[in-house]
Amino acid sequence: MNVDDKELALAAAGGDGQAFGVLLRRHYDRLFALCFRLTGTQADAEDLTQDICAALPAKLTAFRGDAKFTTWLYRVAVNASHDRRRRQQTHARHAEGWGDWEVNRQETIREEADAKDWLAEAMTSLPQDLRDTLALTMDQDMTQAQAAEVLGVTEGTVSWRISEVKKRLKALHEKEADT
């Protein structure tokens, strides 16, 4: 017995899984071919066809039988293709500029890491008293008064040492820049 598409679609809309299976077997290849023409690539056509097949049971409840089932199915496919394209365009618009932002962010991170590496290396060239003072005031977020207490020196000595560190590091940096 040969049941037409309209009867199958109405039965499938009522929850008949066998009718739905018959409809898919009859029209899957043509649906995929249309999706391929709409998207231009096999992968996108496969995704779109799969999305349509997954949504089809719910969409069948809107099928009234006024048009041929294939006409209605192709309209569903065209609409799904348009929806997918709009989502992709929206995503692309929202993603625009993020690539540049991420590249700049990564560059900033790299520059900061390079600066920290340079400073760590440069600190090894400092005399121990200057290195200790810099380490305390820089890494531990200590005030000069707190550093002076830890080091057992006056706050003025800490201030002088920090000034001396700055001069030496600046000279080292300029020397490296010249070479």
C-alpha positions as CSV (number, residue, x, y, z in Angstrom):
1,M,0.0,0.0,0.0
2,N,1.4,3.3,-1.1
3,V,0.6,6.1,1.4
4,D,1.0,9.7,0.1
5,D,3.3,12.2,1.8
6,K,0.4,14.3,3.1
7,E,-1.1,11.4,5.1
8,L,2.3,10.4,6.4
9,A,3.1,14.0,7.5
10,L,-0.3,14.4,9.3
11,A,0.3,11.0,11.0
12,A,3.8,12.0,11.9
13,A,2.5,15.3,13.3
14,G,0.2,13.2,15.5
15,G,3.2,11.3,16.9
16,D,3.4,8.3,14.5
17,G,7.1,7.5,14.5
18,Q,6.8,5.0,11.7
19,A,5.2,7.6,9.4
20,F,8.0,10.0,10.3
21,G,10.6,7.4,9.5
22,V,9.0,6.7,6.1
23,L,9.0,10.5,5.3
24,L,12.7,10.8,6.2
25,R,13.6,7.8,4.0
26,R,11.7,9.2,1.1
27,H,13.0,12.7,1.3
28,Y,16.3,12.7,3.1
29,D,18.5,12.5,-0.1
30,R,16.6,15.4,-1.8
31,L,16.7,17.4,1.5
32,F,20.4,16.9,1.7
33,A,20.9,17.9,-1.9
34,L,18.9,21.1,-1.4
35,C,20.9,21.9,1.8
36,F,24.1,21.3,-0.1
37,R,23.0,23.8,-2.8
38,L,22.0,26.3,-0.1
39,T,25.2,26.0,2.0
40,G,27.9,25.2,-0.7
41,T,29.8,22.7,1.4
42,Q,29.2,19.1,2.4
43,A,30.0,19.6,6.1
44,D,27.5,22.6,6.3
45,A,24.9,20.7,4.4
46,E,25.2,17.7,6.7
47,D,24.9,20.0,9.8
48,L,21.9,21.8,8.3
49,T,20.2,18.6,7.2
50,Q,20.7,17.1,10.7
51,D,19.3,20.3,12.3
52,I,16.3,20.2,10.1
53,C,15.6,16.5,10.8
54,A,16.0,17.0,14.5
55,A,13.5,20.0,14.4
56,L,11.1,18.3,12.0
57,P,8.9,16.5,14.5
58,A,8.0,19.7,16.2
59,K,7.6,21.6,12.9
60,L,5.3,18.9,11.5
61,T,2.6,20.1,13.9
62,A,2.3,23.3,11.7
63,F,1.9,21.2,8.5
64,R,-1.8,21.6,7.4
65,G,-1.6,19.9,4.0
66,D,-2.4,23.0,2.0
67,A,0.8,22.5,0.0
68,K,2.6,19.5,-1.1
69,F,4.8,18.0,1.6
70,T,8.0,18.6,-0.4
71,T,7.1,22.2,-1.0
72,W,6.5,22.7,2.7
73,L,9.7,20.7,3.6
74,Y,11.8,22.8,1.2
75,R,10.4,26.0,2.7
76,V,11.5,24.7,6.1
77,A,15.0,24.0,4.7
78,V,15.3,27.4,3.1
79,N,14.2,29.1,6.3
80,A,16.6,27.0,8.4
81,S,19.4,28.0,6.0
82,H,18.6,31.7,6.4
83,D,18.4,31.3,10.1
84,R,21.8,29.6,10.2
85,R,23.4,32.2,8.0
86,R,22.0,35.1,10.1
87,R,23.4,33.4,13.3
88,Q,26.8,33.0,11.6
89,Q,26.8,36.6,10.5
90,T,25.8,37.8,14.0
91,H,28.5,35.6,15.5
92,A,31.1,37.0,13.0
93,R,30.0,40.6,13.8
94,H,30.3,40.0,17.5
95,A,33.6,38.3,17.1
96,E,35.0,41.0,14.9
97,G,37.8,42.8,16.7
98,W,38.3,40.1,19.3
99,G,41.1,38.6,17.3
100,D,43.0,41.9,17.4
101,W,42.2,42.4,21.1
102,E,43.5,38.9,21.9
103,V,46.7,39.4,19.9
104,N,47.3,42.7,21.7
105,R,46.5,41.1,25.1
106,Q,48.9,38.3,24.4
107,E,51.6,40.8,23.3
108,T,51.1,42.8,26.5
109,I,51.4,39.6,28.6
110,R,54.6,38.6,26.7
111,E,56.1,42.1,27.2
112,E,55.3,42.0,30.9
113,A,56.9,38.6,31.2
114,D,59.9,39.8,29.3
115,A,60.2,42.8,31.6
116,K,60.0,40.6,34.7
117,D,62.5,38.2,33.3
118,W,64.9,41.1,32.5
119,L,64.4,42.6,35.9
120,A,65.1,39.2,37.6
121,E,68.3,38.8,35.6
122,A,69.3,42.4,36.2
123,M,68.8,42.1,39.9
124,T,71.5,39.4,40.0
125,S,74.1,42.0,39.0
126,L,73.2,44.3,42.0
127,P,75.1,44.2,45.2
128,Q,73.3,42.1,47.9
129,D,72.1,45.2,50.0
130,L,70.5,46.8,46.9
131,R,69.0,43.6,45.8
132,D,67.4,42.9,49.2
133,T,66.0,46.4,49.4
134,L,64.5,46.2,45.9
135,A,63.1,42.7,46.6
136,L,61.4,43.9,49.8
137,T,59.9,47.1,48.5
138,M,58.9,45.7,45.1
139,D,57.7,42.1,45.6
140,Q,56.3,42.4,49.1
141,D,54.6,45.7,48.7
142,M,56.3,47.0,51.8
143,T,56.7,50.6,52.6
144,Q,60.2,52.1,52.9
145,A,59.7,52.3,56.7
146,Q,58.8,48.6,56.9
147,A,61.7,47.6,54.7
148,A,64.0,49.7,56.8
149,E,62.8,47.9,59.9
150,V,63.4,44.5,58.3
151,L,66.8,45.4,57.0
152,G,67.9,47.1,60.2
153,V,68.7,50.4,58.5
154,T,67.1,53.9,58.5
155,E,64.3,54.8,56.1
156,G,66.7,57.3,54.5
157,T,69.1,54.5,53.7
158,V,66.3,52.5,52.0
159,S,65.3,55.6,50.0
160,W,68.9,56.1,48.9
161,R,69.2,52.4,47.9
162,I,66.1,52.5,45.8
163,S,67.4,55.6,44.1
164,E,70.7,53.8,43.5
165,V,68.9,50.7,42.1
166,K,67.0,52.9,39.6
167,K,70.2,54.5,38.4
168,R,72.0,51.2,38.0
169,L,69.1,49.5,36.3
170,K,68.6,52.4,33.9
171,A,72.3,52.3,33.0
172,L,72.2,48.6,32.4
173,H,69.1,48.9,30.3
174,E,70.7,51.7,28.2
175,K,73.9,49.6,27.8
176,E,71.9,46.6,26.5
177,A,69.9,48.8,24.2
178,D,73.1,50.1,22.6
179,T,74.4,46.6,21.8
